[in-house]
Amino acid sequence: MEVTILLGSPHLNGNTAALAAGFSDGAKMAGANVVRIDVDQLGVSPVDAKLLKRLEAGENVDADGMDRVIDRLLASDVVVFATPLYYYGMSAQLKIVLDRFLARNGELQQHPARLVLLATSAGPGEEAMRPMIDQMRLVCGYLNWTYAGEVLATGLAVEHLGKARREAAKTFAEKLLKAN
Ligand SMILES: Cc1cc2nc3c(=O)[nH]c(=O)nc-3n(C[C@H](O)[C@H](O)[C@H](O)COP(=O)(O)O)c2cc1C
């Protein structure tokens, strides 16, 4: 099993990274190979007018590093979107990468994968994550992927993500990957 974690936080050792580490531990326990991509470090362009024009002209727009991301996703059984909650959505960095699926939608739609959402927030309520969960479900429908669920860590304004939440992500990953 191949697992790819798209880490959407600018903090490479923050709350989201800790939740992702828990998931990674569980996936490895289940025998998976796990690759984490720090999307904040990629420096790929957003979808702007220039990129769309190049895409329409049939150019390869993914040479800025996006090609390696998509190649890795096409080799993955499980794709994890790991993000801090930013104004009721995923981080801009992660959304840029999602938007950049555009050039290779067709290939991604032909490749069945399971998608997991890992998300952290300062506020206490899980309902604030609802729009992001809905978005992930709809993206899965569009890509012919399967939404495999989420691990949410809320209320982190008062404390950093601790062992219990990390364990929850680990258990979730172990169950998910052992089942298949
Ligand atoms: C720009 C920005 C927007 C945020 N928006 C929200 C929000 O809408 N709701 C919330 O509960 N926390 C919000 N937060 C807090 C983060 O989601 C939270 O601190 C998260 O655990 C940070 O993860 P990290 O350590 O990986 O950066 C926001 C933080 C930032 C920097």
The ligand as a MOL file (V3000), in Angstrom:
LIG
                    3D

  0  0  0     0  0            999 V3000
M  V30 BEGIN CTAB
M  V30 COUNTS 31 33 0 0 0
M  V30 BEGIN ATOM
M  V30 1 C -4.9260 32.2270 8.8730 0
M  V30 2 C -5.4930 31.3810 9.9610 0
M  V30 3 C -6.8500 31.1190 9.9800 0
M  V30 4 C -7.4060 30.3130 10.9620 0
M  V30 5 N -8.7470 30.0660 10.9410 0
M  V30 6 C -9.3000 29.2940 11.9150 0
M  V30 7 C -10.7040 29.0320 11.9280 0
M  V30 8 O -11.4670 29.4620 11.0730 0
M  V30 9 N -11.1930 28.2610 12.9460 0
M  V30 10 C -10.3890 27.7640 13.9470 0
M  V30 11 O -10.8950 27.0970 14.8390 0
M  V30 12 N -9.0510 27.9640 13.9290 0
M  V30 13 C -8.4870 28.7230 12.9380 0
M  V30 14 N -7.1220 28.9390 12.9230 0
M  V30 15 C -6.2610 28.2300 13.9000 0
M  V30 16 C -5.5810 26.9790 13.3040 0
M  V30 17 O -6.4780 26.1980 12.5540 0
M  V30 18 C -4.9850 26.0890 14.4040 0
M  V30 19 O -4.1710 26.8480 15.2610 0
M  V30 20 C -4.2250 24.9080 13.8180 0
M  V30 21 O -4.1240 23.8690 14.7780 0
M  V30 22 C -2.8230 25.3000 13.3630 0
M  V30 23 O -2.1650 24.1740 12.8460 0
M  V30 24 P -0.5830 24.1430 12.5970 0
M  V30 25 O 0.0820 24.0060 13.9590 0
M  V30 26 O -0.3360 22.9590 11.7280 0
M  V30 27 O -0.2320 25.4210 11.9300 0
M  V30 28 C -6.5610 29.7670 11.9640 0
M  V30 29 C -5.1860 30.0420 11.9550 0
M  V30 30 C -4.6590 30.8450 10.9730 0
M  V30 31 C -3.1760 31.1190 10.9730 0
M  V30 END ATOM
M  V30 BEGIN BOND
M  V30 1 1 1 2
M  V30 2 1 2 3
M  V30 3 2 2 30
M  V30 4 2 3 4
M  V30 5 1 4 5
M  V30 6 1 4 28
M  V30 7 2 5 6
M  V30 8 1 6 7
M  V30 9 1 6 13
M  V30 10 2 7 8
M  V30 11 1 7 9
M  V30 12 1 9 10
M  V30 13 2 10 11
M  V30 14 1 10 12
M  V30 15 2 12 13
M  V30 16 1 13 14
M  V30 17 1 14 15
M  V30 18 1 14 28
M  V30 19 1 15 16
M  V30 20 1 16 17
M  V30 21 1 16 18
M  V30 22 1 18 19
M  V30 23 1 18 20
M  V30 24 1 20 21
M  V30 25 1 20 22
M  V30 26 1 22 23
M  V30 27 1 23 24
M  V30 28 2 24 25
M  V30 29 1 24 26
M  V30 30 1 24 27
M  V30 31 2 28 29
M  V30 32 1 29 30
M  V30 33 1 30 31
M  V30 END BOND
M  V30 END CTAB
M  END
